[in-house]
Amino acid sequence: MKGVLKRIAITTLLTALVTLGLAIKAPADTRILETRFALSADIRSEFSTRFNTLSPGRILIEGTWTAAGAGSVSVALNLVLIRPDGSEAARKGGPAPLRIEYRASGQEIDSFIGRGRTSWTVKVINSADASRREVAGKLRVTVPVSSRKLIDTQFTLLGSSNAQEIPFLVPAPGKIVVEADWSADPMSAPEPQKLPLMLSLIHPGQARTYARRQGASPLRIEHRVTDSELDKGTRWIVRVQNDNQAKIKGRVRVTYTPGL
């Protein structure tokens, strides 16, 4: 059942992305999505489109349009941004060009991700002007896709195969980067030396190790998490193991970048 729901979610996301298109260059840590729309002169006429965001930051909605056969007449519309839970984040009415800017906090985004809701909605409604007309135009949505730290923690390992496992959750498909650096405790290894560790990335839901590296500090692992992997669980583990005799202290960081 979970796999079916995941596949439905993927289909919905892909449909939205195909509709919006990704043809324009975006500033760093953002993605720009564009779609065209048309509205009749009916007060109930509206257009809506959805987008997904897994990163906190600025959501920018920009709308431009012209009225059919209206010459230079300016027609006002309403732009509405709706959160994944159905609540209204922002609304603005007026003539083109019209723009809404909303800053989604990390706490807000994490709350929606925790409930499995990542799809936001933009609506354009022909209800802001008493002299309504048919209009056609374009929406541009700028979405944050910044990387975020899932783990940034210290570890201490004794010698003789002592290991530590650090669990974390991957919210959705995307790239994870695991970085570890360390040094020997001077009390157990008085002479400076670069002692090797074993760094592993494990998915316990599949009882599978996706990557393993052994070497001196620092070590780095990259992996692109797919939806099929998350069907088996969102919990992942970083394992660091010390096969030396010396005591070692270090730090592990896991960075996640959404794969929209």
N, C-alpha and C positions, 0 to 999 in steps of 0.2 A: 504493500500500500504506500509506504514511504517513497519507494522508487517511482511509482506512478505519479505521485504528487510532485516529485522533483522534476520528472520529465514534462509535466504540464507547465510547471513554472518556467522551465527552460524554453519551451515552445512560445510561451507568452512573451518572455524577454526577447527572444530572437525576432519575433514578429514586430515588436516595438522598435528594435534596432534597425530592422530592414526598412520599416516605415519612415523612421527618422532620418536614416542615412548618417554617414560619418565622413563626409568628403572634405570638410574644412579643417584647416590647421587650428589647433587649440593651444592656449598658453600651457606652460608646464603645469603638471598635476591637475589638469582639467581635460574634459572631453566636450566637444561642441556637437550637438545633435540638431538637425534642421528638418522641418516638415512643412508642407503647404496645407492650407485649409481654405474652405469656402463655406459661407453662411448665407441662408436665405434671409428675407426681411421679416420673418416671423419672430416674435419675441421669445419663442421657445427654442429657436435655432441655436445650437451650440456645437462646438467641436472639442474633442478631448484626445489627449495622447498621454502615454505613460513612459516613464523612464525609471531606471534603477540607480540608486547610489548607495555605496557601502562606506563612504568616507565623509567625515565632517568637513564643513567648509561652506563656501558661498555657492548658492544655487541662483543662477541668473536667467530670467525669462524675458525675452525681447520679442515683441510682435510688431509687424508692419503689415498694412493692408490698404486697399483702395476700394472704393465703392463702384459698383457696376453702373456705367452710364451716368455717373454723377458729376462728371467734369472735375471741378476743383472743390466740390463739396466734401467737407471732412465729416466722417462718421465715427462716433464714439462706440467702443466695445468694452466689455469687462474681461479682464484677465484674472484667473483664480488659480492659486497653487494649493494642492490638497495633499496632506501627509498620508503615509501608508495606512494609518488607522482611520482614515476618512475625515479627520478634522481639517479645518481650513487654516493654512499657514499664512497666506497673504492674499489680498484682493485689491485690484486697482482698476478704475475705469477712466476712459478718456480717448481722445483721438490718437491715431498713429503718428509717430512711433510711440509705443507704450512699453514700459519696462517694470518688472518686479525683481527685487533682490531680496533673498532670504538666506540667513546664515544658520545652517543646521549644526547643532553642537554635537560633540562626541558622545555625550550622554544620551542625547535624543536618538542618534543613529544606532548606538549599541542597544538601546531599548527596543527599537524596531527589529533589528537583526535577531535579538533574543526571542522575539515572537514570530520569527520567520516572515517578516514583512519588510520588503525593501523597495516596493513599487510606489513611486509618487505620481501624481496626476496633474496635468495642466489643462485647464478649460478656457476656451474663448467663447463668450456668450454675447449674443446680439440683443442685449437688454439695457444698454446704457444710454441710448439715444431715442428720443421720442419720434424722430423722423428716421426710422430704420430703413436701411437699404440692403440689397444683396452686396456682399463684400467677398473679396478673395485676397489672401495674403500668405504670410510666412511666419512661422515660429522658430526662434532659435533658443535652445536650452543649453546653458553651460553648466556642466556637472563636475563636482570635485571627484578626483580619483587619486588622491594623495596616498602615499604609503603610510603605514602606521605600525608602531611597535606593539607586538603581542606579548613579548617577553623581554625583560631587561633585568637579569638577576645574577647574583654572585653564587659561586659554588666552591666547596672545599672537598678535596678528595685525598684520602689516605692512600698508601701504596697497596701493592699486591692485589690488583684487579678490583679495587674499590670503585664503585660506579654510582652515578646519581641520574635519576630520570626526572625530567621537567615537563609536565603536561601543559598543553595549551589547546585552544579551540580555534579552528579555521572557520570563519563565518560563511564563506561562499567561495566558489572557484576563483583562483588567482595565483599569484606567485608568492612563495614564501622563501625567505633568505635566512639561513641560520649561520650566525657568526660566533666564534668562541675564541677567546684569548686567555692566557694564563701564564703563571710563572711558578717556579719551585719555591717552597717555603725555605728561607735561608737557614733555619734551624735544622732542617732535615737534609738540605743539600747546600752546604756552605759554598761550594764552588759554582760560579755562574754556569748554567748549562740550559739548553733548550730541550726539555724533556717532552717526548711525544705523548699525545692522548688519542683515544679513539672517539670520534664524533659520529653519532648515528641519528637518522631521522626515521621514526617508526610510526606506522599507523596500526594501533592495536585492534581496530575493528576488522582489519584484514590479516592481523598477525603477520605483518610484512614490514621488512626494513627497506625503505625506498632509496636510501643513500647512506653510505658509510665511508668515512675518510679517517686515515690515521696519519699523524705527522706532528711536527713542531708547531708552536703557536705563531701566528693565528691560523685557524681553519675556517673554511666557509663551505656551505652547502646551499644549492638552489634547487627548488622543485616547483613545478606548476601543478597545483592541485586541480583536479577535474571534478565535475559534478558526479561522475560515476564513483569516484573514490569517496566523496562525501556521503553517497548513499549508504556506505558502510559505517558511517559515523563521522562526526566533526572533531573528535578528540584525537590529537596527535601527541607524540612524545619526542623530545630531544634527550638523547642519552649520552653522557660523557663518562668515559672509563679510563682509569689510570692503572697501567700495568707496570709502572715504575715502583721503586722502593720509596722514593721521596714523596713528601706531602706536597700537594699542589693546590693553589688558589687561583680562581679565574672568574670570568664573566661570560654569560651566554645571552645573546640578543636574537630575537626572531622578529623579522620585519615582514609585513603582509602588504601586498599591492593588489587591489581588486582587478579581476580579469574581465571587465565589462566589454 
